Amino acid sequence: MRRRTTRAAAAALLAGALLVACAPSGAPSTSQSSTLPPSSRPATSTSTPTPTADPVDAALSGMSTAELAASVVMGHIPGDDPDAVRAYMATGLGGFILMGANVTGGPDQLRTLTAALTIDAELPPLIAIDQEGGVVSRMPWDDLPAGRALQRAEPAQTRDAFAQRAALVADSGANVNFGIVADVPADAGSFISSRALGTDPDAAAQRTAAAVQGERGVVLSTLKHFPGHGAAPGDSHHSIPSTALTLAQWQDADAKPFAAGIDAGAELLMFGHLAYSSVDAAPASLSARWHEIARDELGFEGVIITDDLGMLTSSGVADYADPVENAVDALIAGSDMVLMIAGSTSETAPAMVDGIAAAVADGRLPAERLRDAATRVMTLRMQVADQPDG
């Protein structure tokens, strides 16, 4: 290691040298460090270590716009052929969602399929599954309590159920669970009622936080369907449910479970295709205002992902008939990852990637917005890679 002497130390060294040079012939010379008192010895300083490059920045710096675009798309194709899903993911997609058509056998079959999804073990994709349990379950071997069965249970039971469920999900090779329903059903007849973790805001908040705690460190947790299905009657799989609930009313009620889940550390927040007309006429998934609320008011810093954009195309609303435009608009609004399932083929995700890249090229989607989204997604992917079994 090179040492740097100060100006004072250099003068001391010179004085010592002169004393030696002027000493009588035969007089012994001594080292400067042994003749000077400790306070007068040359000062040294260690060199400043070179800063370690941020791995996320390093990974993104070499990516083209098309590659950045691919990294924020979570796609899907049906089937259980490992070769087919591997070829699909080789296009550079950032994620894949497992649906029922991908799960045709037991845990061994699913592990084989999920292993094929990972092209680079040092940068695994986000592999998600809707494993709520109960009504919505992709893994038939999950017989743990969920939804309605937990609504009257103690929060600790919810935590334990989701801890065991997370272990099942992780064992399958998935690393993201779209499993925590933070919606507050307006009435028992709501389609979301049997899936919610509570029947009122406070109970839902307690169990939502408990579910996140149960999954913590095992799989990445997702809260859905922000800002809340319960207040908006109707099923967003076939329409765009709407409510006139004001922002203040939402803050006092339906916001509570999402705030609790965020405070508990949930890594993903799924935006629903729900319109709160007094806040924004657009569905929340395409609303810059709702993204602002999630970031600035609730303090969410993780990955915002859309619900299935195929649901928007199935709504029958002409403005949302094009899934590629929906993807671009969601990213412009503030989403970090776009999800496409319904109607998806092997060509759908590549078309979305092309559309996102084109939107950057023509200026509709700012390059920095895409970079910001890709950064958040890449951060989670590297978090998965750093897990002991990642």
KETORLUM-349578 format. One record per residue (C-alpha): x, y, z; residue in three letters. Coordinates in steps of 0.2 Angstrom, whole numbers, padded with zeros to 4 digits, always signed. Layout:
<atoms>
XYZALA;...
</atoms>
This chain:
<atoms>
+0000+0000+0000MET;+0007+0017-0005ARG;+0010+0029+0010ARG;+0008+0048+0008ARG;+0019+0059+0020THR;+0013+0076+0025THR;+0023+0092+0022ARG;+0027+0093+0041ALA;+0033+0075+0041ALA;+0043+0078+0025ALA;+0052+0092+0034ALA;+0056+0081+0049ALA;+0063+0068+0037LEU;+0074+0081+0029LEU;+0081+0087+0046ALA;+0085+0070+0052GLY;+0095+0067+0036ALA;+0105+0083+0039LEU;+0109+0078+0056LEU;+0116+0061+0050VAL;+0125+0070+0036ALA;+0134+0081+0049CYS;+0138+0068+0062ALA;+0157+0065+0065PRO;+0164+0051+0055SER;+0161+0034+0063GLY;+0146+0040+0073ALA;+0132+0028+0072PRO;+0117+0033+0062SER;+0100+0029+0069THR;+0083+0027+0060SER;+0072+0042+0060GLN;+0057+0033+0068SER;+0068+0028+0083SER;+0075+0045+0087THR;+0059+0056+0085LEU;+0046+0056+0098PRO;+0030+0047+0093PRO;+0021+0064+0091SER;+0034+0069+0078SER;+0034+0053+0068ARG;+0028+0054+0050PRO;+0009+0053+0048ALA;+0002+0040+0036THR;-0016+0038+0029SER;-0023+0023+0021THR;-0030+0026+0004SER;-0049+0027+0002THR;-0057+0010-0004PRO;-0064+0011-0022THR;-0083+0011-0020PRO;-0092-0005-0024THR;-0103-0003-0039ALA;-0121-0005-0035ASP;-0126-0022-0043PRO;-0143-0016-0048VAL;-0136-0001-0057ASP;-0122-0012-0065ALA;-0135-0024-0071ALA;-0146-0011-0079LEU;-0132-0001-0086SER;-0129-0013-0100GLY;-0147-0016-0105MET;-0155-0009-0120SER;-0172+0000-0120THR;-0180-0016-0127ALA;-0171-0026-0113GLU;-0177-0014-0100LEU;-0195-0015-0107ALA;-0194-0034-0106ALA;-0189-0034-0088SER;-0205-0025-0082VAL;-0216-0038-0091VAL;-0223-0053-0081MET;-0230-0064-0094GLY;-0239-0081-0095HIS;-0242-0096-0107ILE;-0252-0111-0102PRO;-0245-0129-0102GLY;-0233-0139-0092ASP;-0219-0141-0105ASP;-0203-0136-0097PRO;-0195-0133-0114ASP;-0209-0122-0120ALA;-0208-0110-0104VAL;-0189-0110-0105ARG;-0190-0104-0123ALA;-0203-0091-0118TYR;-0192-0084-0104MET;-0177-0083-0114ALA;-0184-0068-0122THR;-0179-0058-0106GLY;-0195-0056-0097LEU;-0194-0051-0079GLY;-0207-0062-0073GLY;-0220-0077-0076PHE;-0236-0081-0067ILE;-0241-0099-0064LEU;-0259-0103-0067MET;-0269-0118-0066GLY;-0265-0124-0083ALA;-0246-0124-0078ASN;-0250-0136-0063VAL;-0255-0153-0070THR;-0246-0164-0057GLY;-0240-0163-0039GLY;-0225-0153-0031PRO;-0212-0162-0042ASP;-0220-0158-0058GLN;-0222-0140-0053LEU;-0203-0139-0047ARG;-0198-0145-0064THR;-0208-0132-0073LEU;-0202-0118-0062THR;-0184-0123-0063ALA;-0185-0121-0082ALA;-0191-0103-0080LEU;-0174-0098-0073THR;-0162-0094-0087ILE;-0149-0087-0076ASP;-0148-0092-0058ALA;-0139-0076-0053GLU;-0154-0066-0060LEU;-0169-0077-0057PRO;-0186-0070-0064PRO;-0200-0066-0052LEU;-0211-0082-0052ILE;-0228-0078-0045ALA;-0243-0088-0041ILE;-0261-0084-0035ASP;-0260-0095-0019GLN;-0273-0087-0008GLU;-0279-0104-0003GLY;-0297-0109-0002GLY;-0307-0102-0016VAL;-0291-0097-0026VAL;-0278-0110-0026SER;-0267-0116-0039ARG;-0259-0130-0029MET;-0272-0143-0024PRO;-0261-0149-0010TRP;-0263-0133+0000ASP;-0277-0137+0012ASP;-0272-0123+0025LEU;-0286-0111+0031PRO;-0289-0096+0020ALA;-0301-0082+0017GLY;-0317-0084+0026ARG;-0310-0098+0037ALA;-0298-0085+0044LEU;-0310-0070+0046GLN;-0315-0075+0064ARG;-0298-0082+0069ALA;-0285-0074+0079GLU;-0272-0064+0069PRO;-0259-0077+0075ALA;-0268-0091+0066GLN;-0267-0080+0050THR;-0249-0078+0052ARG;-0246-0097+0055ASP;-0257-0102+0040ALA;-0248-0090+0028PHE;-0231-0095+0035ALA;-0235-0113+0031GLN;-0242-0108+0014ARG;-0227-0098+0010ALA;-0216-0113+0013ALA;-0227-0123+0000LEU;-0225-0109-0012VAL;-0206-0108-0010ALA;-0205-0127-0011ASP;-0213-0126-0028SER;-0200-0115-0035GLY;-0211-0099-0035ALA;-0204-0084-0026ASN;-0219-0072-0026VAL;-0236-0075-0019ASN;-0251-0065-0025PHE;-0260-0072-0010GLY;-0265-0058+0002ILE;-0282-0051-0001VAL;-0282-0034+0008ALA;-0300-0029+0001ASP;-0314-0026+0014VAL;-0330-0033+0007PRO;-0345-0021+0007ALA;-0357-0035+0010ASP;-0357-0054+0011ALA;-0363-0055-0006GLY;-0348-0048-0014SER;-0338-0059-0025PHE;-0322-0055-0015ILE;-0331-0058+0002SER;-0325-0077+0004SER;-0307-0072-0001ARG;-0305-0057+0011ALA;-0296-0059+0027LEU;-0308-0048+0037GLY;-0325-0041+0036THR;-0321-0024+0043ASP;-0306-0012+0040PRO;-0298-0015+0057ASP;-0300-0034+0057ALA;-0294-0035+0039ALA;-0279-0024+0043ALA;-0274-0035+0058GLN;-0275-0051+0047ARG;-0267-0043+0032THR;-0252-0038+0043ALA;-0251-0055+0050ALA;-0251-0063+0033ALA;-0236-0053+0028VAL;-0227-0057+0044GLN;-0230-0076+0040GLY;-0223-0075+0023GLU;-0208-0064+0028ARG;-0191-0070+0022GLY;-0199-0085+0013VAL;-0208-0078-0002VAL;-0211-0060-0008LEU;-0228-0054-0002SER;-0241-0045-0012THR;-0256-0035-0006LEU;-0271-0034-0018LYS;-0282-0027-0025HIS;-0277-0009-0022PHE;-0286+0003-0018PRO;-0299-0010-0013GLY;-0312-0021-0022HIS;-0325-0020-0007GLY;-0331-0002-0010ALA;-0333-0005-0029ALA;-0347-0017-0032PRO;-0345-0029-0047GLY;-0332-0041-0053ASP;-0316-0033-0062SER;-0314-0049-0072HIS;-0328-0044-0083HIS;-0331-0025-0080SER;-0323-0010-0072ILE;-0332-0009-0055PRO;-0334+0009-0049SER;-0338+0018-0033THR;-0341+0036-0028ALA;-0332+0034-0011LEU;-0322+0049-0008THR;-0303+0049-0004LEU;-0307+0054+0014ALA;-0319+0040+0016GLN;-0307+0028+0008TRP;-0293+0034+0020GLN;-0305+0030+0035ASP;-0309+0012+0029ALA;-0303+0003+0014ASP;-0285+0010+0015ALA;-0282+0002+0033LYS;-0277-0015+0027PRO;-0266-0009+0013PHE;-0257+0003+0025ALA;-0255-0011+0038ALA;-0248-0023+0025GLY;-0236-0010+0019ILE;-0230-0006+0036ASP;-0228-0025+0039ALA;-0216-0025+0024GLY;-0225-0032+0009ALA;-0214-0031-0006GLU;-0227-0029-0020LEU;-0243-0020-0021LEU;-0256-0025-0035MET;-0267-0012-0042PHE;-0285-0017-0047GLY;-0295-0011-0062HIS;-0307-0001-0050LEU;-0313+0016-0053ALA;-0315+0028-0038TYR;-0324+0041-0048SER;-0322+0055-0035SER;-0303+0052-0035VAL;-0300+0048-0054ASP;-0312+0042-0067ALA;-0298+0030-0074ALA;-0296+0013-0066PRO;-0283+0013-0052ALA;-0271+0003-0062SER;-0270+0017-0075LEU;-0272+0031-0063SER;-0257+0042-0059ALA;-0266+0049-0044ARG;-0268+0032-0036TRP;-0250+0028-0039HIS;-0246+0045-0030GLU;-0257+0040-0016ILE;-0248+0024-0014ALA;-0231+0031-0014ARG;-0233+0048-0005ASP;-0247+0045+0007GLU;-0245+0026+0011LEU;-0226+0026+0009GLY;-0225+0011-0002PHE;-0207+0009-0009GLU;-0208-0008-0017GLY;-0214-0015-0034VAL;-0232-0009-0040ILE;-0239-0022-0052ILE;-0255-0022-0062THR;-0268-0035-0060ASP;-0270-0045-0076ASP;-0272-0032-0090LEU;-0282-0045-0100GLY;-0296-0041-0088MET;-0296-0023-0094LEU;-0298-0030-0112THR;-0312-0041-0106SER;-0322-0026-0099SER;-0329-0022-0115GLY;-0323-0004-0114VAL;-0317+0001-0130ALA;-0303+0013-0123ASP;-0295-0003-0115TYR;-0296-0015-0129ALA;-0278-0015-0133ASP;-0267-0024-0120PRO;-0251-0016-0127VAL;-0258+0002-0124GLU;-0264-0003-0107ASN;-0247-0009-0102ALA;-0239+0008-0108VAL;-0252+0018-0099ASP;-0250+0008-0083ALA;-0231+0012-0084LEU;-0234+0030-0087ILE;-0246+0031-0072ALA;-0232+0024-0061GLY;-0233+0005-0061SER;-0217-0005-0061ASP;-0222-0021-0068MET;-0237-0026-0080VAL;-0245-0043-0079LEU;-0254-0051-0094MET;-0264-0067-0092ILE;-0281-0068-0100ALA;-0280-0070-0119GLY;-0261-0071-0118SER;-0252-0081-0131THR;-0233-0083-0134SER;-0234-0068-0145GLU;-0243-0056-0132THR;-0228-0052-0120ALA;-0216-0049-0135PRO;-0229-0037-0142ALA;-0230-0028-0126MET;-0211-0026-0125VAL;-0211-0019-0142ASP;-0225-0007-0138GLY;-0216-0001-0122ILE;-0199+0002-0131ALA;-0209+0011-0145ALA;-0217+0022-0132ALA;-0200+0027-0125VAL;-0194+0031-0142ALA;-0208+0042-0146ASP;-0208+0051-0129GLY;-0224+0045-0122ARG;-0216+0035-0109LEU;-0201+0044-0102PRO;-0185+0034-0102ALA;-0182+0038-0084GLU;-0199+0031-0079ARG;-0195+0015-0087LEU;-0178+0015-0079ARG;-0186+0018-0062ASP;-0198+0004-0065ALA;-0184-0008-0070ALA;-0174-0003-0055THR;-0187-0008-0043ARG;-0190-0025-0052VAL;-0172-0029-0053MET;-0170-0025-0035THR;-0182-0039-0030LEU;-0175-0051-0043ARG;-0158-0049-0035MET;-0166-0050-0018GLN;-0172-0067-0023VAL;-0155-0072-0030ALA;-0147-0068-0013ASP;-0159-0080-0004GLN;-0150-0096+0002PRO;-0160-0107-0010ASP;-0162-0093-0023GLY;
</atoms>
